[in-house]
Amino acid sequence: MKLRGIALSLVLSSGIITAQTFNCDLSGYKPAEGLKAEIKSTAVVLTWQGEAGQQLQAQFSLRGGEPIVQQLAARSGSGPWIVLGRNLTPDFQVTTGKRRISGGIVSLLKAANIDSPEEENRRKWNIFWDAPLVVPGKNDPRDPPHTEEEIRRASVSYKTDNCKVVSDGARFTIRFNGLTLGIFSGDLEFTAYKGSNLLRQEAIASTQEPSVAYIYKAGLKGFAIEDETRLAWRDNAQVWQEYAFGGAPNDEPVNLRARNRLEILDTGKGSLAVFPPPHKFFFARENEVNLGYVYYRKDSTGSFSLGAMQPEHGEGYAPWGVTDPIWNKRVATAYRQKENYALYNAPAGTAQRMGALKSSAATFTWTSTSSFAILKPSTTIQAGSLSSAAWASTSFTSETSMTTPIPAILAPNGSSSRRSILRARADSPTRTSFSFRLKRSTPTSAGTGI
């Protein structure tokens, strides 16, 4: 399989644009070189400069009060446009539970003579050992305990009648109103970065209910299944896997325990990577078990969805041991860690950002086993060649305006080889240096190389 791709961004010009009976307010956008907005029929068409001479394009419109991504496309230089998706719907699901302070913390507050409803309400948001979706819960029990009635699940709905575009330096955001996600309500946003193959999709919403803890799924649905459509990811054993969307449709999302929390859609002509936002996506846990943070869902014989997610339950490390006492101790520890799954906090009235990221290369055609590309959000894509030796190393350093270090992604080439990221490090908050050692190998029966 060849990896080629697109990144997503949104940019517009000043004024008011009407498309399909909705107004898009562009007064907050300041035109900049490499950004173009125009109206074609009933869509707002956004074209901008991406990484390494790539041109990117996204078309947005409304259909029955629902925001639609009419088309995502990319090209290298002045080459032909490569379409990665058409008529895509921003998709979100949310699961909510109730945050409670633990009995152990209440006992400590009482012992310190500082227990009060106000103090308990303040401290409950910092509880580490909690699992609002585990009923009733055995570890450090709550009073009253968690119940099934507290757990609610909902999918997104829209009643959108306008959009707004704003820019902030090299960052651009398009916002659609009218989003409802269970007990949350707010806006849908897409944020892109000039010179970057990166799109951030977010539901930015709040709830007025007290004591809410939640997790979410975020993605796009409506991708077409065609003859060359493939989904690729690297599993926890660092073996590349591939799915061609055979078999029956899925009732629920299928989460993948993908290494680097990354899945790659190959359309045959281009590729699109999906991954969760780094750092803020992960709430504190006792361990680092990969629970499967990206998903696909085959919705019908002709279409599917992709996105990022948090599963509803945690896991402990798999137990091991050479004696019964050690084995039993680790079994108990693993079982207890299942209830170390606190979810996100959503204090009443606070804006919650439920997002996923999309990024990819653009129209690179890989050759033999000596080509590679490093995809790094918000910076420049780097491409080069390695020697034909069994082992080779390379590194690069690049400036980024983001305050949080972003990990790099390695996109390996054709079906005759497989590459692995062995090391990546962030040297400072604003300057990120990555070093990679690549090992060349041939595919095995355990998986298909990319």
Protein Blocks (a to p, Z undefined) as FASTA:
>chain_A
ZZddddddddddedjddeehiacdfklpccdehiacddehjaccdddddeehiacddddd
deehiacdfbacddehjbccddfbghiacddddddddddddfklmmmmmmnopacfklmm
mmmmmcfbdcfkbcebjghpadddddfklpccdddddddfbdcdddehjaccdddehiae
hjagcdddddddehiacdddddddddfbehiacddddddehiacdfklccddddfkopac
ddehiajddfbdcddddehiiacddehjaccdddddehjlpccdfblcdebjadcddfbf
kbccddddddfbdcddddddjbfklmmmmmmmmmmmmmmcgbjaddehiacddddddddd
ehiacehjlbccdddehiacddddddfbfbdcdddddddfbfbdcddddddddfkbccdd
fbdcdfbfkbccdddddddddddfkbccZZ
